[in-house]
Amino acid sequence: MSFHTEQTTYIKTILSDLQGAWQVFRQAVVDNPDFDEWERVLFQTDEAMSWETVRNLKLMSPIVLTIRNICIQGNAPEEVIQTLDEVQTILKETLEEYPN
């Protein structure tokens, strides 16, 4: 009987960059919970990272806009805004690479 072995190589794609950017953004929000509506930002972030949204990346752009609006209205710290900018940049590149 043979056993399935784990793959030993890893092919990095823009999708892994996008996932990493979302994780960094989410951690920045968790580390800076001193702005208004930060809980809503976490909820929307989890929605953006959900399987349904990842399967249809076009749904992600409106969620990023919603998150940005909440962050700006809630006076989020600069670190949170900067990490969200990175998410938006990588999302744009991802949508260019995977238009469908």
C-alpha positions, 0 to 999 in steps of 0.5 A, spaced: 500 500 500 502 506 498 501 513 501 500 519 498 505 524 500 505 531 500 508 536 495 515 538 496 515 544 491 510 550 492 508 554 486 507 562 488 501 565 484 498 572 485 493 569 489 497 567 494 500 574 494 492 576 495 491 571 501 497 574 504 495 581 503 488 580 506 491 576 512 496 582 514 490 587 513 486 583 518 492 582 523 493 590 522 485 591 524 486 586 530 492 589 532 489 596 532 482 596 535 482 603 537 478 606 531 470 606 530 467 600 527 473 596 527 468 590 528 465 591 522 471 592 518 473 585 521 466 582 519 467 585 512 474 582 511 472 575 513 467 576 508 472 578 503 476 572 504 470 567 504 470 561 499 464 564 495 468 571 494 474 568 492 471 563 487 468 570 484 474 575 485 469 580 482 465 580 488 471 582 492 472 590 489 466 592 492 467 589 499 474 593 499 471 599 497 466 598 503 472 596 508 475 603 506 469 607 507 468 604 514 476 605 515 476 612 513 469 614 517 472 610 523 479 614 523 483 608 522 490 608 524 495 609 518 497 602 518 490 599 517 489 604 511 496 602 508 495 595 509 488 596 505 492 599 500 496 593 499 490 589 498 487 593 493 493 593 489 494 586 489 487 585 488 487 589 481 493 585 479 490 579 480 483 581 476 488 583 471 491 576 471 485 572 472 479 576 468 474 571 469 
